[in-house]
Each structure stands twice: as C-alpha cells, then as structure tokens.
C-alpha cells in the first residue's frame, strides 16, 4: 500500500518529465519530420497536465488552522529540560580552590 502512495505523490512530476521527454524528442527529430509538431504538442500537453495536477493538489490541501500554525518568529531551541548538574565532591572543591590560589 505504501508503494501506491509513493507513486501517487509523484504523478505530477512523472507527467511533467514525460512532457519534457516528448518535447525534447520533437526538437531532436527536427522540424523537417512531419511528426515533430505532434511530439511538441503532446509534450506541451503533458507538461501542462502535470502542472495542473500539482496546482489542483496544492489548492485541495486542507488549510492549517492559525491556532496550530507556528509563528514565523518561532525559533526552536530544542529540549526545554536541561541536564542535571552533578553535585561537586569535596575533592573537586579543594582542587578548584588550590588552582585559584
């Protein structure tokens, strides 16, 4: 089932790339060939269809509520809990005092 969703999400890109392939084929065979205009037309149609699918999907996405949307000024600093500080032993305190002297 996951494979179908992966393919379905990329359908607009597939149509667009297929259109570019047809368009490139039409340019490759040259304008002397009578099918070059067919290739160019099909390529332009495929590209337009891919862009249209992408735009329709973008327009159909559910709008996110303002209450659940983050502020543009929000900067995540990661976890809000800090690591507990280990209590200092007497040896650490005496070493720090002797180094300060």
N, C-alpha and C positions, 0 to 999 in steps of 0.2 A: 504494500500500500504506500510505503514511503517513496518508492520509485516513481509511482504515478504523480505524487505531489511534486517531486523534484522536476519531472518532465513538464508538468503543467505550469510550474512557476517560470520556466524558461521558454515557453512557447512564443512570446513576442520577440525574443531575441532570435529564435530559430527562423521565424518568418522574415525578420529584417536581414539576417545573414543570407537566407535563400534569395531574397530580392537583390542583395548586393552581388551574389554569385550570378544570377541571371543578367544583371546589368553589366557585369564585367565580361560575361560571355558575349553579350551583344556588341560590346566595344571591341572584343578580341576578333570576332569574325568579320568585323568591318561593315561599312555601310554599302558595300558592293553586294553583299549577300542579302537576299530578299527577306530572310528571317531575322535579320538584325533588329528591325523595328519591333518584331514580335518579342524578342528577348528583352529589349529595352522596356517595352510596355509591361510585360509580365514582371520584370524586376522592379519597376516603379510601383506597380500594384502591390507586390509582396511587401516592399518596404513601407508603403502607406498603411497596409493592413497590420503589420507588426507594430507600427507607431500607434495606430488607432486602438489596438488591443491594450497596449501599455497605458494609454491615456484613459480608456474606459475603466481599467482596473484601478488606476490611481483615483479616479473620481468615485468609484464604488467602495473604496476603503472606508470603514467606519471612522467617523470623526472622533478624536480623542477629547474627552471632557477636560475643561480647564482645571478642574479640581485635581485630576490625576496627572496633568502635564507638569513637568518640572519647569521652574523659572529659567529663563535664558541666563540669569546671573548665578545660577546654582553651580557650585564647584564641589565635587565630591572629594572629601579628604580621606576617604577610606573608612576604616572601622572607627567607631567613636569610643571604643574602650581602649585604654592604654594597658600596657603590660604591667603587672605588679612589680614594684621595686623590691628587690631582695633586701632584707634588713642587714645592716652592716654589723659585722662582728667587732669585738674588741681589738682583734689583731689588725683589722683594716683601719680602725680609727687611730691606733698608735702608729701605724706605718704612715698614715697621712699627716699626723702631727709631726713626726720626725722628719718627713720630707719638707714640711713647711718651715721648719727651723733651720 
